[in-house]
Amino acid sequence: MVEVLFALGVIVAIFVGFNIGGSSTGVAFGPAVGSNTLTKFSAAALMTVFAMAGGLLVGPAVVKNLGSNLVATQFSPLISIVVLFFIGVALFLSNVVGVPASTSMTAVGAIAGLGLARGTLNAGLMLEIVVWWLVSPILAFWVSGVIGRYFYPKLVAWFAVSQSEGALLTYDRSGTIPRPSLGENTTRREFIGTTVVIGIGCYMGFSAGASNVANAVAPLVGNGSLDLYPAIVLGGAAIGLGAFTIARRTMDTVGNDLTDLPLVAAIVVATVASTIVTFLSALGIPASFVIIATMSIVGLGWGRATRMTRLSETVTGKDTPDVSVGALTADAEDAPTVGGKKGTPEPTTPEPIGEESREDLPKASDLFEPATTARVIFLQNVVPSIATVAAYLVFRFLPVF
């Protein structure tokens, strides 16, 4: 019986990791795939490697907190299966309705429900996690806001690149070791920009592994079924399986449907969100990348829109900027987007802050619909709450537990 429960636990853990890989790969490498910088196969391979690296190098702290420190209850094989089941079902249902659920928040919710039912919840650690959940989106907003207000125009001039015809690199295979060189039409600017896009995708994959591997395997580590690092390898492999299969669709969605998001904005958002998530993972705090990234987008748009006013005017209310995330698209109509739209804006010197007019920031299609965004953030918090309540009821009142 124990062997059967162990096998079921491993299967459910793989299912959770599989879904994590499907959703996270699209977010991390959708821009690179949509702009034809990477193939889907290459993106899946990079996602597998860097998610595994993030899990092994930073993820152990999150695994230990979720598997041992959040609740004093010993995870039995049956309890582990139920907890993982809640996480897997939440992911599955979110994919069905098209709303990305936070696996980290759902995992914490299910485990917290167990702790509440048994009276073994570590209230101090739970409070610390919740505080960081509240602080991290605000931090993302303000960091991105500062970048949007003071640095975004320069970033557009530095990093916006066009795609040339032909291969990015060519290889001289006359020697023992092939020697790479720039393609016939490849400029140094294009090569650096492309490298940055791929590098940011790898960084996001690392961040996803650091935070999310724990969601798939922490209960199995908590009950002693698997040791820490073999469990992380299992979770990383499951994420890779999702990256090579169901992620192909999410990469299409992110890479080809989000064409209103300029490539530079995508790089800024990815860097800010991934850095915050990786930092929290190092502290052992599971974090929601989607919520942090969403607030980063909003903050970047707000910062860009406020360039038309001086800070003193904004504070005193003399001139309130028309805050629209569409402002991110205003620097150049032909700026590359995450969907791969080609074109390189002419590098220009940005107007000083407070001297740009509203005509310099024309209305553009919003990067997201505010009502839809509010619904997503609402459901991001509701799904973990449902997992908490359901886990509490199951572990509190079912006699089998």
Contacts in CASP RR format, 6 or more apart in sequence:
PFRMAT RR
TARGET T0000
AUTHOR 0000-0000-0000
METHOD contacts of the structure
MODEL  1
MVEVLFALGVIVAIFVGFNIGGSSTGVAFGPAVGSNTLTKFSAAALMTVF
AMAGGLLVGPAVVKNLGSNLVATQFSPLISIVVLFFIGVALFLSNVVGVP
ASTSMTAVGAIAGLGLARGTLNAGLMLEIVVWWLVSPILAFWVSGVIGRY
FYPKLVAWFAVSQSEGALLTYDRSGTIPRPSLGENTTRREFIGTTVVIGI
GCYMGFSAGASNVANAVAPLVGNGSLDLYPAIVLGGAAIGLGAFTIARRT
MDTVGNDLTDLPLVAAIVVATVASTIVTFLSALGIPASFVIIATMSIVGL
GWGRATRMTRLSETVTGKDTPDVSVGALTADAEDAPTVGGKKGTPEPTTP
EPIGEESREDLPKASDLFEPATTARVIFLQNVVPSIATVAAYLVFRFLPV
F
2 77 0 8 1.000
5 77 0 8 1.000
5 78 0 8 1.000
5 81 0 8 1.000
6 77 0 8 1.000
6 225 0 8 1.000
8 77 0 8 1.000
8 81 0 8 1.000
9 77 0 8 1.000
9 80 0 8 1.000
9 81 0 8 1.000
9 84 0 8 1.000
9 220 0 8 1.000
9 225 0 8 1.000
10 220 0 8 1.000
10 225 0 8 1.000
10 226 0 8 1.000
10 234 0 8 1.000
12 81 0 8 1.000
12 84 0 8 1.000
12 85 0 8 1.000
12 88 0 8 1.000
13 84 0 8 1.000
13 216 0 8 1.000
13 217 0 8 1.000
13 219 0 8 1.000
13 220 0 8 1.000
13 231 0 8 1.000
13 234 0 8 1.000
13 235 0 8 1.000
13 238 0 8 1.000
14 216 0 8 1.000
14 234 0 8 1.000
14 235 0 8 1.000
14 238 0 8 1.000
14 241 0 8 1.000
15 84 0 8 1.000
15 88 0 8 1.000
15 238 0 8 1.000
16 84 0 8 1.000
16 87 0 8 1.000
16 88 0 8 1.000
16 91 0 8 1.000
16 103 0 8 1.000
16 215 0 8 1.000
16 216 0 8 1.000
16 238 0 8 1.000
17 212 0 8 1.000
17 213 0 8 1.000
17 215 0 8 1.000
17 216 0 8 1.000
17 235 0 8 1.000
17 236 0 8 1.000
17 238 0 8 1.000
17 239 0 8 1.000
17 241 0 8 1.000
17 242 0 8 1.000
18 238 0 8 1.000
18 239 0 8 1.000
18 241 0 8 1.000
18 242 0 8 1.000
18 245 0 8 1.000
18 246 0 8 1.000
19 88 0 8 1.000
19 91 0 8 1.000
19 92 0 8 1.000
19 95 0 8 1.000
19 103 0 8 1.000
19 242 0 8 1.000
19 246 0 8 1.000
20 91 0 8 1.000
20 103 0 8 1.000
20 208 0 8 1.000
20 212 0 8 1.000
20 213 0 8 1.000
20 215 0 8 1.000
20 216 0 8 1.000
20 238 0 8 1.000
20 239 0 8 1.000
20 242 0 8 1.000
21 47 0 8 1.000
21 51 0 8 1.000
21 208 0 8 1.000
21 238 0 8 1.000
21 239 0 8 1.000
21 240 0 8 1.000
21 241 0 8 1.000
21 242 0 8 1.000
21 243 0 8 1.000
21 246 0 8 1.000
21 247 0 8 1.000
22 239 0 8 1.000
22 242 0 8 1.000
22 243 0 8 1.000
22 245 0 8 1.000
22 246 0 8 1.000
22 247 0 8 1.000
22 250 0 8 1.000
23 91 0 8 1.000
23 95 0 8 1.000
23 100 0 8 1.000
23 247 0 8 1.000
23 250 0 8 1.000
24 47 0 8 1.000
24 51 0 8 1.000
24 204 0 8 1.000
24 205 0 8 1.000
24 208 0 8 1.000
24 209 0 8 1.000
24 212 0 8 1.000
24 239 0 8 1.000
24 243 0 8 1.000
24 247 0 8 1.000
24 289 0 8 1.000
25 43 0 8 1.000
25 44 0 8 1.000
25 47 0 8 1.000
25 205 0 8 1.000
25 240 0 8 1.000
25 242 0 8 1.000
25 243 0 8 1.000
25 247 0 8 1.000
25 250 0 8 1.000
25 251 0 8 1.000
26 33 0 8 1.000
26 43 0 8 1.000
26 247 0 8 1.000
26 250 0 8 1.000
26 251 0 8 1.000
26 253 0 8 1.000
26 254 0 8 1.000
26 255 0 8 1.000
27 204 0 8 1.000
27 208 0 8 1.000
27 250 0 8 1.000
27 254 0 8 1.000
27 289 0 8 1.000
27 290 0 8 1.000
27 293 0 8 1.000
28 43 0 8 1.000
28 47 0 8 1.000
28 201 0 8 1.000
28 202 0 8 1.000
28 204 0 8 1.000
28 205 0 8 1.000
28 208 0 8 1.000
28 270 0 8 1.000
29 38 0 8 1.000
29 43 0 8 1.000
29 46 0 8 1.000
29 47 0 8 1.000
29 201 0 8 1.000
29 204 0 8 1.000
29 251 0 8 1.000
30 43 0 8 1.000
30 250 0 8 1.000
30 251 0 8 1.000
30 254 0 8 1.000
30 255 0 8 1.000
30 338 0 8 1.000
31 197 0 8 1.000
31 200 0 8 1.000
31 201 0 8 1.000
31 254 0 8 1.000
31 255 0 8 1.000
31 263 0 8 1.000
31 266 0 8 1.000
31 270 0 8 1.000
31 338 0 8 1.000
31 339 0 8 1.000
31 340 0 8 1.000
32 38 0 8 1.000
32 43 0 8 1.000
32 197 0 8 1.000
32 198 0 8 1.000
32 201 0 8 1.000
33 39 0 8 1.000
33 40 0 8 1.000
33 43 0 8 1.000
33 251 0 8 1.000
33 252 0 8 1.000
33 255 0 8 1.000
34 251 0 8 1.000
34 252 0 8 1.000
34 254 0 8 1.000
34 255 0 8 1.000
34 256 0 8 1.000
34 338 0 8 1.000
34 339 0 8 1.000
34 340 0 8 1.000
35 163 0 8 1.000
35 197 0 8 1.000
35 255 0 8 1.000
35 263 0 8 1.000
35 336 0 8 1.000
35 338 0 8 1.000
35 339 0 8 1.000
35 340 0 8 1.000
36 163 0 8 1.000
36 340 0 8 1.000
37 194 0 8 1.000
37 197 0 8 1.000
37 198 0 8 1.000
38 46 0 8 1.000
38 198 0 8 1.000
40 247 0 8 1.000
40 248 0 8 1.000
40 251 0 8 1.000
41 244 0 8 1.000
43 243 0 8 1.000
43 247 0 8 1.000
43 251 0 8 1.000
44 240 0 8 1.000
44 242 0 8 1.000
44 243 0 8 1.000
44 244 0 8 1.000
44 247 0 8 1.000
44 248 0 8 1.000
46 198 0 8 1.000
46 201 0 8 1.000
46 202 0 8 1.000
46 205 0 8 1.000
47 205 0 8 1.000
47 208 0 8 1.000
47 239 0 8 1.000
47 240 0 8 1.000
47 243 0 8 1.000
47 247 0 8 1.000
48 236 0 8 1.000
48 237 0 8 1.000
48 239 0 8 1.000
48 240 0 8 1.000
48 243 0 8 1.000
48 244 0 8 1.000
50 201 0 8 1.000
50 202 0 8 1.000
50 203 0 8 1.000
50 205 0 8 1.000
50 206 0 8 1.000
50 209 0 8 1.000
51 205 0 8 1.000
51 206 0 8 1.000
51 208 0 8 1.000
51 209 0 8 1.000
51 212 0 8 1.000
51 213 0 8 1.000
51 236 0 8 1.000
51 239 0 8 1.000
51 240 0 8 1.000
51 243 0 8 1.000
52 209 0 8 1.000
52 232 0 8 1.000
52 233 0 8 1.000
52 236 0 8 1.000
52 237 0 8 1.000
52 239 0 8 1.000
53 206 0 8 1.000
53 209 0 8 1.000
54 205 0 8 1.000
54 206 0 8 1.000
54 207 0 8 1.000
54 209 0 8 1.000
54 210 0 8 1.000
54 213 0 8 1.000
55 209 0 8 1.000
55 210 0 8 1.000
55 213 0 8 1.000
55 232 0 8 1.000
55 236 0 8 1.000
56 229 0 8 1.000
56 232 0 8 1.000
56 233 0 8 1.000
57 210 0 8 1.000
58 206 0 8 1.000
58 209 0 8 1.000
58 210 0 8 1.000
58 278 0 8 1.000
58 281 0 8 1.000
58 282 0 8 1.000
59 209 0 8 1.000
59 210 0 8 1.000
59 211 0 8 1.000
59 213 0 8 1.000
59 214 0 8 1.000
59 232 0 8 1.000
59 281 0 8 1.000
59 284 0 8 1.000
60 228 0 8 1.000
60 229 0 8 1.000
60 232 0 8 1.000
61 281 0 8 1.000
61 282 0 8 1.000
61 283 0 8 1.000
61 284 0 8 1.000
62 210 0 8 1.000
62 211 0 8 1.000
62 213 0 8 1.000
62 214 0 8 1.000
62 218 0 8 1.000
62 281 0 8 1.000
62 284 0 8 1.000
62 285 0 8 1.000
62 286 0 8 1.000
63 213 0 8 1.000
63 214 0 8 1.000
63 217 0 8 1.000
63 218 0 8 1.000
63 221 0 8 1.000
63 228 0 8 1.000
63 231 0 8 1.000
63 232 0 8 1.000
64 221 0 8 1.000
64 228 0 8 1.000
64 284 0 8 1.000
65 125 0 8 1.000
65 214 0 8 1.000
65 284 0 8 1.000
65 285 0 8 1.000
65 286 0 8 1.000
66 107 0 8 1.000
66 108 0 8 1.000
66 111 0 8 1.000
66 214 0 8 1.000
66 215 0 8 1.000
66 218 0 8 1.000
66 219 0 8 1.000
66 286 0 8 1.000
67 75 0 8 1.000
67 111 0 8 1.000
67 214 0 8 1.000
67 218 0 8 1.000
67 219 0 8 1.000
67 221 0 8 1.000
67 222 0 8 1.000
68 221 0 8 1.000
68 222 0 8 1.000
69 122 0 8 1.000
69 125 0 8 1.000
70 108 0 8 1.000
70 111 0 8 1.000
70 112 0 8 1.000
70 115 0 8 1.000
70 121 0 8 1.000
70 122 0 8 1.000
70 125 0 8 1.000
70 126 0 8 1.000
70 129 0 8 1.000
71 111 0 8 1.000
71 112 0 8 1.000
71 114 0 8 1.000
71 115 0 8 1.000
71 118 0 8 1.000
71 120 0 8 1.000
71 121 0 8 1.000
71 122 0 8 1.000
72 115 0 8 1.000
72 118 0 8 1.000
72 120 0 8 1.000
72 122 0 8 1.000
73 79 0 8 1.000
73 114 0 8 1.000
73 115 0 8 1.000
73 118 0 8 1.000
73 120 0 8 1.000
74 222 0 8 1.000
74 223 0 8 1.000
75 83 0 8 1.000
75 219 0 8 1.000
75 220 0 8 1.000
75 222 0 8 1.000
75 223 0 8 1.000
75 224 0 8 1.000
76 223 0 8 1.000
77 223 0 8 1.000
77 225 0 8 1.000
78 400 0 8 1.000
78 401 0 8 1.000
79 114 0 8 1.000
79 219 0 8 1.000
79 223 0 8 1.000
79 395 0 8 1.000
79 401 0 8 1.000
80 219 0 8 1.000
80 220 0 8 1.000
80 222 0 8 1.000
80 223 0 8 1.000
80 225 0 8 1.000
82 391 0 8 1.000
82 394 0 8 1.000
82 395 0 8 1.000
82 401 0 8 1.000
83 107 0 8 1.000
83 110 0 8 1.000
83 111 0 8 1.000
83 114 0 8 1.000
83 219 0 8 1.000
83 391 0 8 1.000
84 216 0 8 1.000
84 219 0 8 1.000
84 220 0 8 1.000
86 106 0 8 1.000
86 110 0 8 1.000
86 387 0 8 1.000
86 390 0 8 1.000
86 391 0 8 1.000
87 103 0 8 1.000
87 106 0 8 1.000
87 107 0 8 1.000
87 110 0 8 1.000
87 215 0 8 1.000
87 216 0 8 1.000
87 387 0 8 1.000
90 101 0 8 1.000
90 103 0 8 1.000
90 106 0 8 1.000
90 383 0 8 1.000
90 386 0 8 1.000
90 387 0 8 1.000
91 101 0 8 1.000
91 103 0 8 1.000
91 106 0 8 1.000
93 101 0 8 1.000
94 100 0 8 1.000
94 101 0 8 1.000
94 379 0 8 1.000
94 383 0 8 1.000
99 375 0 8 1.000
99 376 0 8 1.000
99 379 0 8 1.000
99 380 0 8 1.000
100 290 0 8 1.000
100 376 0 8 1.000
100 380 0 8 1.000
101 379 0 8 1.000
101 380 0 8 1.000
101 383 0 8 1.000
102 288 0 8 1.000
102 289 0 8 1.000
102 290 0 8 1.000
102 291 0 8 1.000
102 380 0 8 1.000
102 383 0 8 1.000
102 384 0 8 1.000
103 212 0 8 1.000
103 215 0 8 1.000
104 211 0 8 1.000
104 212 0 8 1.000
104 214 0 8 1.000
104 215 0 8 1.000
104 286 0 8 1.000
104 287 0 8 1.000
104 288 0 8 1.000
105 133 0 8 1.000
105 286 0 8 1.000
105 288 0 8 1.000
105 380 0 8 1.000
105 381 0 8 1.000
105 383 0 8 1.000
105 384 0 8 1.000
106 215 0 8 1.000
106 383 0 8 1.000
106 384 0 8 1.000
106 387 0 8 1.000
107 214 0 8 1.000
107 215 0 8 1.000
107 218 0 8 1.000
107 286 0 8 1.000
108 126 0 8 1.000
108 129 0 8 1.000
108 286 0 8 1.000
108 384 0 8 1.000
109 384 0 8 1.000
109 385 0 8 1.000
109 387 0 8 1.000
109 388 0 8 1.000
109 391 0 8 1.000
110 387 0 8 1.000
110 388 0 8 1.000
110 390 0 8 1.000
110 391 0 8 1.000
111 218 0 8 1.000
111 219 0 8 1.000
111 391 0 8 1.000
112 121 0 8 1.000
112 126 0 8 1.000
112 388 0 8 1.000
112 391 0 8 1.000
113 121 0 8 1.000
113 387 0 8 1.000
113 388 0 8 1.000
113 389 0 8 1.000
113 391 0 8 1.000
113 392 0 8 1.000
113 395 0 8 1.000
114 120 0 8 1.000
114 391 0 8 1.000
114 392 0 8 1.000
114 395 0 8 1.000
115 121 0 8 1.000
115 395 0 8 1.000
116 388 0 8 1.000
116 392 0 8 1.000
116 396 0 8 1.000
117 391 0 8 1.000
117 392 0 8 1.000
117 393 0 8 1.000
117 394 0 8 1.000
117 395 0 8 1.000
117 396 0 8 1.000
117 401 0 8 1.000
118 395 0 8 1.000
128 285 0 8 1.000
129 285 0 8 1.000
129 286 0 8 1.000
132 280 0 8 1.000
132 283 0 8 1.000
132 285 0 8 1.000
132 287 0 8 1.000
133 287 0 8 1.000
133 288 0 8 1.000
136 276 0 8 1.000
136 280 0 8 1.000
136 287 0 8 1.000
136 291 0 8 1.000
136 292 0 8 1.000
137 291 0 8 1.000
137 292 0 8 1.000
137 294 0 8 1.000
137 295 0 8 1.000
138 295 0 8 1.000
139 276 0 8 1.000
140 272 0 8 1.000
140 273 0 8 1.000
140 276 0 8 1.000
140 292 0 8 1.000
140 293 0 8 1.000
140 295 0 8 1.000
140 296 0 8 1.000
140 299 0 8 1.000
141 295 0 8 1.000
141 296 0 8 1.000
141 298 0 8 1.000
141 299 0 8 1.000
141 302 0 8 1.000
142 299 0 8 1.000
143 272 0 8 1.000
143 296 0 8 1.000
144 268 0 8 1.000
144 269 0 8 1.000
144 272 0 8 1.000
144 295 0 8 1.000
144 296 0 8 1.000
144 297 0 8 1.000
144 298 0 8 1.000
144 299 0 8 1.000
144 300 0 8 1.000
144 301 0 8 1.000
144 303 0 8 1.000
145 299 0 8 1.000
145 300 0 8 1.000
145 301 0 8 1.000
145 302 0 8 1.000
145 303 0 8 1.000
145 304 0 8 1.000
146 303 0 8 1.000
147 155 0 8 1.000
147 268 0 8 1.000
147 272 0 8 1.000
147 300 0 8 1.000
147 303 0 8 1.000
148 268 0 8 1.000
148 299 0 8 1.000
148 300 0 8 1.000
148 301 0 8 1.000
148 303 0 8 1.000
148 304 0 8 1.000
148 307 0 8 1.000
149 303 0 8 1.000
149 304 0 8 1.000
149 306 0 8 1.000
149 307 0 8 1.000
149 353 0 8 1.000
150 353 0 8 1.000
152 264 0 8 1.000
152 265 0 8 1.000
152 268 0 8 1.000
152 300 0 8 1.000
152 303 0 8 1.000
152 304 0 8 1.000
152 328 0 8 1.000
152 331 0 8 1.000
153 307 0 8 1.000
153 331 0 8 1.000
153 350 0 8 1.000
154 350 0 8 1.000
155 264 0 8 1.000
155 267 0 8 1.000
155 268 0 8 1.000
156 262 0 8 1.000
156 264 0 8 1.000
156 331 0 8 1.000
156 332 0 8 1.000
156 335 0 8 1.000
156 345 0 8 1.000
157 345 0 8 1.000
157 347 0 8 1.000
157 348 0 8 1.000
157 350 0 8 1.000
158 347 0 8 1.000
159 193 0 8 1.000
159 196 0 8 1.000
159 263 0 8 1.000
159 264 0 8 1.000
159 267 0 8 1.000
160 262 0 8 1.000
160 263 0 8 1.000
160 264 0 8 1.000
160 332 0 8 1.000
160 335 0 8 1.000
160 336 0 8 1.000
160 343 0 8 1.000
160 344 0 8 1.000
160 345 0 8 1.000
161 187 0 8 1.000
161 189 0 8 1.000
161 190 0 8 1.000
161 192 0 8 1.000
161 193 0 8 1.000
161 194 0 8 1.000
161 336 0 8 1.000
161 344 0 8 1.000
162 190 0 8 1.000
162 336 0 8 1.000
162 342 0 8 1.000
162 343 0 8 1.000
162 344 0 8 1.000
163 190 0 8 1.000
163 336 0 8 1.000
163 340 0 8 1.000
163 342 0 8 1.000
164 185 0 8 1.000
164 186 0 8 1.000
164 187 0 8 1.000
164 190 0 8 1.000
165 185 0 8 1.000
166 183 0 8 1.000
166 184 0 8 1.000
166 185 0 8 1.000
166 186 0 8 1.000
167 183 0 8 1.000
167 186 0 8 1.000
168 182 0 8 1.000
168 183 0 8 1.000
168 186 0 8 1.000
168 190 0 8 1.000
168 191 0 8 1.000
168 194 0 8 1.000
169 180 0 8 1.000
169 181 0 8 1.000
169 182 0 8 1.000
169 183 0 8 1.000
169 186 0 8 1.000
169 191 0 8 1.000
170 180 0 8 1.000
170 181 0 8 1.000
170 182 0 8 1.000
170 183 0 8 1.000
170 184 0 8 1.000
171 178 0 8 1.000
171 179 0 8 1.000
171 180 0 8 1.000
171 181 0 8 1.000
172 178 0 8 1.000
172 179 0 8 1.000
172 180 0 8 1.000
172 181 0 8 1.000
182 188 0 8 1.000
182 191 0 8 1.000
196 267 0 8 1.000
197 263 0 8 1.000
197 267 0 8 1.000
200 266 0 8 1.000
200 267 0 8 1.000
200 270 0 8 1.000
200 271 0 8 1.000
200 274 0 8 1.000
201 270 0 8 1.000
203 270 0 8 1.000
203 271 0 8 1.000
203 274 0 8 1.000
204 270 0 8 1.000
204 273 0 8 1.000
204 274 0 8 1.000
205 274 0 8 1.000
206 274 0 8 1.000
206 278 0 8 1.000
207 273 0 8 1.000
207 274 0 8 1.000
207 275 0 8 1.000
207 277 0 8 1.000
207 278 0 8 1.000
207 281 0 8 1.000
207 289 0 8 1.000
208 239 0 8 1.000
208 277 0 8 1.000
208 289 0 8 1.000
209 236 0 8 1.000
209 239 0 8 1.000
210 277 0 8 1.000
210 278 0 8 1.000
210 281 0 8 1.000
210 282 0 8 1.000
211 277 0 8 1.000
211 278 0 8 1.000
211 280 0 8 1.000
211 281 0 8 1.000
211 286 0 8 1.000
211 287 0 8 1.000
211 289 0 8 1.000
212 239 0 8 1.000
213 232 0 8 1.000
213 235 0 8 1.000
213 236 0 8 1.000
213 239 0 8 1.000
214 286 0 8 1.000
215 286 0 8 1.000
216 234 0 8 1.000
216 235 0 8 1.000
216 236 0 8 1.000
216 238 0 8 1.000
216 239 0 8 1.000
217 226 0 8 1.000
217 231 0 8 1.000
217 232 0 8 1.000
217 234 0 8 1.000
217 235 0 8 1.000
220 226 0 8 1.000
220 231 0 8 1.000
221 227 0 8 1.000
221 228 0 8 1.000
221 231 0 8 1.000
226 234 0 8 1.000
254 338 0 8 1.000
255 338 0 8 1.000
255 339 0 8 1.000
255 340 0 8 1.000
256 339 0 8 1.000
258 337 0 8 1.000
258 338 0 8 1.000
258 339 0 8 1.000
258 367 0 8 1.000
259 337 0 8 1.000
259 338 0 8 1.000
259 339 0 8 1.000
259 340 0 8 1.000
259 341 0 8 1.000
260 326 0 8 1.000
260 329 0 8 1.000
260 337 0 8 1.000
260 364 0 8 1.000
260 365 0 8 1.000
260 366 0 8 1.000
260 367 0 8 1.000
261 297 0 8 1.000
261 328 0 8 1.000
261 337 0 8 1.000
261 338 0 8 1.000
261 367 0 8 1.000
262 328 0 8 1.000
262 329 0 8 1.000
262 331 0 8 1.000
262 335 0 8 1.000
262 336 0 8 1.000
262 337 0 8 1.000
262 338 0 8 1.000
263 335 0 8 1.000
263 336 0 8 1.000
263 337 0 8 1.000
263 338 0 8 1.000
263 340 0 8 1.000
264 335 0 8 1.000
265 297 0 8 1.000
265 300 0 8 1.000
265 328 0 8 1.000
265 367 0 8 1.000
266 338 0 8 1.000
268 296 0 8 1.000
268 300 0 8 1.000
269 293 0 8 1.000
269 296 0 8 1.000
269 297 0 8 1.000
269 300 0 8 1.000
270 293 0 8 1.000
272 292 0 8 1.000
272 296 0 8 1.000
273 289 0 8 1.000
273 292 0 8 1.000
273 293 0 8 1.000
273 296 0 8 1.000
274 289 0 8 1.000
276 287 0 8 1.000
276 292 0 8 1.000
277 287 0 8 1.000
277 289 0 8 1.000
277 292 0 8 1.000
280 286 0 8 1.000
280 287 0 8 1.000
281 287 0 8 1.000
288 380 0 8 1.000
290 376 0 8 1.000
290 380 0 8 1.000
291 377 0 8 1.000
291 380 0 8 1.000
294 368 0 8 1.000
294 373 0 8 1.000
294 376 0 8 1.000
294 377 0 8 1.000
297 325 0 8 1.000
297 367 0 8 1.000
297 368 0 8 1.000
298 325 0 8 1.000
298 373 0 8 1.000
300 325 0 8 1.000
300 328 0 8 1.000
301 323 0 8 1.000
301 324 0 8 1.000
301 325 0 8 1.000
301 326 0 8 1.000
301 327 0 8 1.000
301 328 0 8 1.000
301 367 0 8 1.000
302 323 0 8 1.000
302 325 0 8 1.000
303 327 0 8 1.000
304 327 0 8 1.000
304 328 0 8 1.000
304 330 0 8 1.000
304 361 0 8 1.000
305 321 0 8 1.000
305 322 0 8 1.000
305 323 0 8 1.000
305 324 0 8 1.000
305 327 0 8 1.000
305 361 0 8 1.000
306 314 0 8 1.000
306 321 0 8 1.000
306 323 0 8 1.000
307 350 0 8 1.000
307 351 0 8 1.000
307 353 0 8 1.000
307 354 0 8 1.000
307 356 0 8 1.000
307 361 0 8 1.000
308 319 0 8 1.000
308 321 0 8 1.000
308 354 0 8 1.000
308 356 0 8 1.000
308 357 0 8 1.000
308 358 0 8 1.000
308 360 0 8 1.000
308 361 0 8 1.000
309 319 0 8 1.000
309 320 0 8 1.000
309 321 0 8 1.000
309 353 0 8 1.000
309 354 0 8 1.000
310 353 0 8 1.000
310 354 0 8 1.000
311 353 0 8 1.000
313 319 0 8 1.000
313 354 0 8 1.000
314 320 0 8 1.000
314 321 0 8 1.000
322 358 0 8 1.000
322 361 0 8 1.000
324 363 0 8 1.000
324 364 0 8 1.000
324 366 0 8 1.000
325 366 0 8 1.000
325 367 0 8 1.000
325 368 0 8 1.000
326 363 0 8 1.000
326 364 0 8 1.000
326 365 0 8 1.000
326 366 0 8 1.000
326 367 0 8 1.000
327 361 0 8 1.000
327 364 0 8 1.000
328 367 0 8 1.000
329 335 0 8 1.000
329 364 0 8 1.000
329 365 0 8 1.000
329 367 0 8 1.000
330 360 0 8 1.000
330 361 0 8 1.000
330 362 0 8 1.000
330 364 0 8 1.000
331 345 0 8 1.000
332 345 0 8 1.000
332 346 0 8 1.000
334 341 0 8 1.000
334 342 0 8 1.000
334 343 0 8 1.000
334 344 0 8 1.000
334 345 0 8 1.000
335 341 0 8 1.000
335 343 0 8 1.000
335 345 0 8 1.000
336 342 0 8 1.000
336 343 0 8 1.000
336 344 0 8 1.000
350 356 0 8 1.000
351 360 0 8 1.000
394 401 0 8 1.000
395 401 0 8 1.000
END
